[in-house]
Amino acid sequence: MTVLISLAIFLGIIGIIGYNLTSYGSSSVSSNLLVKKVMAQQVTAQVILRTRDGVSILDTSESITSENAEVYRVDDTTKEQVSKQLTSYGFQVGQFGPYSLSITGDKSLFEQVFQTQLERRSASISELGVNAYYEALSPLQFPSELSSQIAGVILSRPPELFP
């Protein structure tokens, strides 16, 4: 059961929500339903950060190249501060990038922290079936203690696969 829940969380993070897990050895209908329920409630997002000077990659209309990338690069201290605060809210913080970090949490946690409602959507993905994702019904509001450090939060969507 623990392996199935861990697998469900992993698959939810990479966007394979709704995938039939019976091929992974689950013969129990209740286990299969639990996995699907856990996966259906997980939301993943990219949190776009601001530098100490207050700029972010969302503020520019120019292409980010090797010549100007350092202007938008967020220092490790800012990433750690934001990560610590988001973790204290209950999010799982994943990868750190030069301009952002990824977070995962329950749908209700996203709605509470970012003061919005999320609606479940579906997207067809070729022979893999249908993936579910969430879309905000109103703009996300950032907690006051993070508003100077967060430029945006982008909810993850399933990939578009082409033959």
Backbone bond lengths (Angstrom), bond angles and torsions (degrees), N, CA, C in turn:
res aa  C-N    CA-C-N  psi(-1)  N-CA   C-N-CA  omega(-1)  CA-C   N-CA-C  phi
1 M - - - 1.441 - - 1.523 110.58 -
2 T 1.353 117.82 -45.23 1.463 121.94 179.48 1.518 110.62 -61.44
3 V 1.325 116.90 -40.07 1.458 120.95 178.66 1.516 109.87 -62.63
4 L 1.323 116.94 -41.18 1.464 120.13 179.75 1.525 111.37 -65.09
5 I 1.320 117.69 -41.00 1.462 120.47 179.14 1.522 110.28 -66.31
6 S 1.329 117.59 -42.92 1.463 120.75 177.15 1.518 110.81 -61.42
7 L 1.317 116.79 -43.18 1.457 121.41 178.48 1.520 109.99 -63.78
8 A 1.334 117.27 -41.00 1.460 120.93 179.75 1.521 111.17 -62.01
9 I 1.315 116.58 -43.02 1.463 120.34 179.07 1.518 109.74 -64.41
10 F 1.338 117.31 -44.35 1.458 120.92 178.33 1.517 111.00 -59.58
11 L 1.323 117.14 -48.56 1.459 120.28 -179.45 1.519 111.27 -64.55
12 G 1.320 117.28 -36.57 1.460 119.89 177.31 1.505 111.71 -63.99
13 I 1.323 117.33 -36.39 1.459 121.63 179.96 1.515 110.94 -64.74
14 I 1.318 118.40 -40.55 1.462 119.55 -178.23 1.522 112.77 -88.75
15 G 1.314 116.80 3.47 1.451 119.24 172.16 1.507 115.64 93.39
16 I 1.300 120.39 12.12 1.460 121.40 -179.20 1.528 108.43 -97.05
17 I 1.301 116.53 54.51 1.454 121.92 -178.52 1.532 108.71 -79.04
18 G 1.305 115.44 135.88 1.448 119.87 178.25 1.518 113.54 92.18
19 Y 1.319 118.39 -1.93 1.449 122.08 -179.80 1.518 109.72 -66.94
20 N 1.299 117.94 138.81 1.461 121.87 -178.40 1.519 109.61 -74.17
21 L 1.330 116.55 113.90 1.459 121.23 -175.96 1.520 113.54 -90.70
22 T 1.312 119.10 9.12 1.460 119.08 -178.26 1.514 111.46 -63.80
23 S 1.313 118.76 -25.19 1.460 121.23 179.09 1.523 112.34 -70.92
24 Y 1.340 117.95 -11.61 1.458 120.89 178.79 1.523 112.49 -91.10
25 G 1.323 116.71 15.35 1.449 119.89 172.91 1.511 115.01 96.24
26 S 1.318 119.19 7.70 1.456 120.64 179.05 1.514 108.75 -85.75
27 S 1.313 116.74 111.08 1.454 120.10 177.74 1.524 110.82 -99.02
28 S 1.312 117.02 -7.92 1.456 121.32 -177.79 1.519 110.63 -89.12
29 V 1.322 115.52 125.74 1.464 120.35 179.25 1.521 110.21 -63.20
30 S 1.342 118.31 -41.42 1.462 120.13 -178.87 1.525 111.49 -65.09
31 S 1.337 117.85 -37.07 1.464 120.61 176.69 1.510 110.51 -64.40
32 N 1.331 116.47 -41.77 1.454 121.20 179.64 1.522 110.72 -63.26
33 L 1.319 117.78 -41.41 1.466 120.98 178.49 1.516 111.35 -67.03
34 L 1.339 117.43 -38.92 1.452 121.14 177.56 1.515 110.94 -61.82
35 V 1.319 116.71 -44.64 1.466 121.19 179.68 1.516 109.89 -60.82
36 K 1.319 117.52 -46.16 1.465 120.14 -179.54 1.524 110.98 -64.18
37 K 1.337 117.77 -38.34 1.460 120.65 179.12 1.518 110.70 -66.08
38 V 1.331 117.69 -44.56 1.465 121.40 178.57 1.512 109.78 -60.82
39 M 1.328 117.20 -45.27 1.456 121.37 -178.42 1.523 111.06 -65.13
40 A 1.320 117.07 -38.55 1.455 121.03 -175.78 1.524 112.09 -67.73
41 Q 1.317 118.99 -24.19 1.448 122.24 -177.01 1.526 113.62 -92.18
42 Q 1.316 118.97 -11.09 1.458 122.11 -177.60 1.525 111.07 -81.75
43 V 1.320 115.73 137.11 1.461 122.82 178.03 1.525 106.79 -126.29
44 T 1.324 115.92 136.50 1.457 121.81 177.71 1.519 108.57 -120.87
45 A 1.332 116.16 143.46 1.464 120.30 -178.54 1.525 110.84 -148.70
46 Q 1.315 115.17 158.84 1.463 123.06 171.15 1.518 107.24 -100.54
47 V 1.312 116.40 127.81 1.462 121.73 176.79 1.529 106.55 -101.21
48 I 1.332 116.10 112.86 1.458 122.23 -179.87 1.525 107.54 -85.21
49 L 1.326 115.73 124.85 1.465 121.45 -173.85 1.525 112.46 -100.90
50 R 1.319 114.33 160.67 1.463 122.05 174.27 1.527 109.22 -102.18
51 T 1.310 115.90 150.09 1.462 120.85 175.07 1.530 108.06 -75.96
52 R 1.326 116.34 174.42 1.470 119.98 176.33 1.525 111.80 -61.46
53 D 1.348 116.28 -25.09 1.463 120.95 177.17 1.528 112.18 -82.35
54 G 1.339 116.79 -3.97 1.459 120.69 176.69 1.518 115.63 89.25
55 V 1.323 118.84 9.44 1.467 120.55 179.70 1.522 110.19 -101.05
56 S 1.333 115.06 156.43 1.463 120.58 177.17 1.516 109.28 -144.54
57 I 1.316 115.24 170.56 1.468 119.44 178.73 1.524 111.26 -67.01
58 L 1.318 117.80 -16.97 1.461 120.83 177.89 1.523 112.34 -79.51
59 D 1.332 117.19 -12.59 1.457 121.55 -176.44 1.526 113.63 -87.35
60 T 1.314 117.80 -8.75 1.456 119.90 -172.98 1.520 112.28 -110.47
61 S 1.312 115.21 149.27 1.461 120.04 173.45 1.529 109.97 -104.87
62 E 1.336 116.11 -7.52 1.461 119.63 178.51 1.530 109.96 -85.40
63 S 1.311 115.42 157.79 1.461 120.16 176.35 1.518 109.75 -68.78
64 I 1.309 115.57 143.78 1.457 119.75 175.54 1.522 107.09 -90.22
65 T 1.311 114.43 119.53 1.467 121.62 -176.96 1.525 109.28 -123.70
66 S 1.314 115.92 177.52 1.465 119.84 177.96 1.529 111.32 -62.84
67 E 1.320 117.08 -23.48 1.462 121.05 -179.12 1.538 113.03 -76.19
68 N 1.344 117.60 -28.92 1.471 118.82 -177.44 1.532 113.46 -121.93
69 A 1.310 118.78 4.44 1.474 122.39 -175.79 1.526 112.50 -59.64
70 E 1.322 117.41 -36.33 1.473 120.45 -177.64 1.520 112.72 -63.94
71 V 1.323 117.59 -26.86 1.466 121.42 179.51 1.528 110.15 -61.84
72 Y 1.344 117.26 -33.84 1.459 122.53 -174.81 1.527 113.80 -100.81
73 R 1.333 117.33 -6.26 1.469 121.30 -177.51 1.523 110.06 -69.51
74 V 1.330 115.32 131.25 1.463 122.00 -177.73 1.529 109.03 -92.11
75 D 1.330 116.47 133.87 1.464 120.03 -177.85 1.531 110.74 -72.30
76 D 1.323 115.83 157.99 1.465 122.32 -177.22 1.524 112.99 -62.38
77 T 1.320 117.85 -33.18 1.463 120.89 179.79 1.520 110.74 -62.78
78 T 1.327 117.00 -44.58 1.466 121.15 178.37 1.522 110.13 -63.15
79 K 1.322 116.97 -44.54 1.470 120.48 179.20 1.524 110.96 -59.62
80 E 1.316 116.88 -43.13 1.465 120.88 -179.49 1.528 111.56 -66.77
81 Q 1.343 117.56 -40.08 1.461 121.05 178.87 1.528 111.08 -62.90
82 V 1.325 115.74 -47.10 1.468 120.30 180.00 1.525 109.93 -65.73
83 S 1.320 116.76 -42.66 1.460 121.31 178.90 1.528 111.01 -59.09
84 K 1.310 116.84 -45.38 1.468 121.79 -179.57 1.528 110.55 -61.94
85 Q 1.323 117.25 -43.64 1.465 120.95 -179.29 1.529 110.68 -66.51
86 L 1.346 117.39 -45.33 1.467 120.39 179.96 1.526 111.11 -64.29
87 T 1.321 116.68 -36.48 1.464 120.92 176.34 1.531 110.26 -64.51
88 S 1.328 116.92 -38.59 1.467 119.91 179.49 1.528 111.84 -65.08
89 Y 1.344 117.05 -26.22 1.461 120.82 176.02 1.527 111.56 -75.57
90 G 1.349 116.53 -22.44 1.465 120.75 -178.97 1.512 114.84 119.92
91 F 1.338 118.02 0.51 1.460 120.74 178.56 1.521 110.34 -77.14
92 Q 1.325 115.46 152.29 1.457 121.67 168.41 1.519 105.88 -95.03
93 V 1.317 116.55 124.25 1.465 120.56 179.70 1.514 107.88 -95.07
94 G 1.324 115.42 129.49 1.460 120.98 -178.69 1.517 111.36 -102.55
95 Q 1.304 115.53 -127.09 1.459 123.74 -175.80 1.525 112.42 -65.38
96 F 1.325 115.00 142.67 1.463 122.42 170.23 1.521 106.96 -102.08
97 G 1.316 116.73 133.50 1.451 121.47 173.05 1.515 108.73 -112.95
98 P 1.321 117.67 -178.94 1.461 119.05 -179.72 1.537 113.43 -67.92
99 Y 1.343 117.06 -22.90 1.461 121.13 -175.31 1.526 113.40 -125.67
100 S 1.347 116.93 -2.18 1.462 119.51 -172.07 1.524 111.06 -159.15
101 L 1.327 114.04 177.95 1.456 121.27 170.60 1.519 107.51 -144.89
102 S 1.327 116.60 157.93 1.457 120.10 -179.41 1.524 109.69 -104.01
103 I 1.334 114.96 146.03 1.460 120.75 177.72 1.524 109.52 -132.19
104 T 1.330 115.51 153.30 1.460 122.87 175.33 1.519 107.59 -135.49
105 G 1.317 115.34 141.56 1.455 120.28 177.50 1.512 110.73 -167.47
106 D 1.301 115.97 173.50 1.454 121.14 177.05 1.522 110.32 -67.51
107 K 1.308 115.56 152.61 1.458 122.48 177.42 1.530 110.14 -53.45
108 S 1.316 117.19 -46.21 1.471 120.67 -177.81 1.527 111.83 -63.94
109 L 1.323 117.84 -33.54 1.466 121.41 177.66 1.526 110.22 -65.95
110 F 1.338 117.14 -45.85 1.466 120.62 176.68 1.519 110.63 -58.12
111 E 1.330 116.38 -45.37 1.463 120.27 -178.36 1.525 111.17 -62.72
112 Q 1.313 117.06 -41.04 1.465 121.01 -179.08 1.527 111.88 -69.53
113 V 1.322 117.39 -50.27 1.469 121.37 -175.01 1.523 111.50 -69.45
114 F 1.340 117.43 -40.73 1.469 120.54 -175.28 1.524 112.87 -100.69
115 Q 1.329 117.48 10.86 1.459 124.09 173.87 1.523 113.40 46.97
116 T 1.316 115.28 57.77 1.453 121.50 179.15 1.516 108.57 -147.85
117 Q 1.312 116.67 173.75 1.454 121.77 171.05 1.517 107.68 -114.10
118 L 1.325 115.39 140.33 1.452 121.30 178.19 1.520 109.23 -108.61
119 E 1.315 114.94 138.04 1.462 120.31 177.96 1.521 108.64 -116.26
120 R 1.324 115.16 135.77 1.457 120.88 -179.16 1.521 109.99 -75.72
121 R 1.304 116.05 134.37 1.464 123.83 177.55 1.523 108.70 -125.20
122 S 1.313 116.16 165.03 1.463 121.00 178.34 1.513 110.12 -128.07
123 A 1.318 114.76 148.85 1.459 121.43 176.77 1.520 108.11 -138.07
124 S 1.316 116.98 132.46 1.469 120.79 177.12 1.509 109.55 -76.98
125 I 1.320 114.15 139.39 1.457 119.61 178.87 1.514 107.84 -130.62
126 S 1.289 117.42 86.23 1.465 125.32 177.99 1.522 112.11 33.16
127 E 1.325 117.03 -135.57 1.462 121.11 -176.07 1.526 113.32 -74.59
128 L 1.334 117.83 -7.96 1.461 120.47 178.75 1.523 112.22 -75.07
129 G 1.309 117.51 -16.29 1.451 119.91 178.85 1.510 112.42 107.10
130 V 1.310 115.56 -143.73 1.462 122.09 -174.92 1.522 109.14 -116.36
131 N 1.306 115.98 133.39 1.471 122.29 175.25 1.509 108.95 -105.74
132 A 1.305 115.90 142.79 1.459 121.40 176.28 1.518 109.01 -103.17
133 Y 1.311 115.65 148.87 1.459 121.71 174.58 1.519 107.31 -150.35
134 Y 1.315 116.27 171.90 1.458 120.78 -178.68 1.520 110.53 -117.02
135 E 1.329 113.88 146.71 1.458 121.22 177.95 1.530 108.02 -128.54
136 A 1.319 115.71 137.06 1.469 120.27 179.70 1.523 109.77 -75.08
137 L 1.327 116.10 136.01 1.466 121.17 179.10 1.520 112.26 -85.15
138 S 1.333 116.81 -13.93 1.459 121.95 176.21 1.531 107.25 -146.09
139 P 1.330 117.27 161.33 1.468 119.08 -179.83 1.532 111.55 -57.78
140 L 1.319 116.15 141.84 1.458 121.45 178.23 1.527 109.59 -72.33
141 Q 1.318 116.12 137.94 1.459 122.72 175.89 1.520 107.12 -104.64
142 F 1.322 117.41 132.53 1.456 120.66 -178.13 1.524 109.93 -90.12
143 P 1.328 117.03 141.33 1.462 119.82 176.30 1.528 110.18 -55.24
144 S 1.319 116.92 142.90 1.466 121.16 -174.94 1.525 112.46 -56.56
145 E 1.336 117.80 -37.59 1.465 120.07 -179.02 1.531 113.13 -70.29
146 L 1.336 117.72 -10.65 1.468 120.79 178.77 1.528 112.97 -118.21
147 S 1.308 117.85 -2.71 1.466 120.50 -172.59 1.531 113.97 -61.43
148 S 1.316 118.23 -28.14 1.466 119.73 178.74 1.530 112.13 -83.34
149 Q 1.334 116.60 -13.00 1.465 119.98 -177.36 1.528 113.68 -106.89
150 I 1.324 117.52 -17.38 1.466 121.46 -179.61 1.522 109.61 -106.59
151 A 1.325 115.83 127.34 1.463 121.19 177.11 1.522 111.11 -94.70
152 G 1.331 117.03 -28.44 1.456 120.81 -178.64 1.511 111.73 -174.07
153 V 1.331 114.91 160.71 1.455 122.12 175.51 1.526 106.18 -129.73
154 I 1.312 115.82 122.68 1.459 121.49 -177.46 1.526 108.49 -112.84
155 L 1.329 115.92 114.18 1.460 120.93 179.05 1.525 109.50 -70.74
156 S 1.319 115.63 135.80 1.472 120.89 -177.51 1.521 110.47 -72.61
157 R 1.329 114.24 145.08 1.460 122.35 175.96 1.520 107.82 -121.32
158 P 1.315 117.31 158.61 1.464 118.88 177.83 1.526 110.44 -66.23
159 P 1.320 116.87 153.95 1.459 119.66 178.73 1.528 110.90 -70.64
160 E 1.315 115.80 152.79 1.459 120.63 174.32 1.512 106.92 -97.45
161 L 1.328 115.79 116.56 1.457 121.21 -178.39 1.517 109.92 -102.37
162 F 1.307 116.16 139.19 1.457 121.46 179.65 1.515 108.81 -122.86
163 P 1.330 117.03 148.30 1.473 118.87 -179.01 1.511 112.95 -66.20
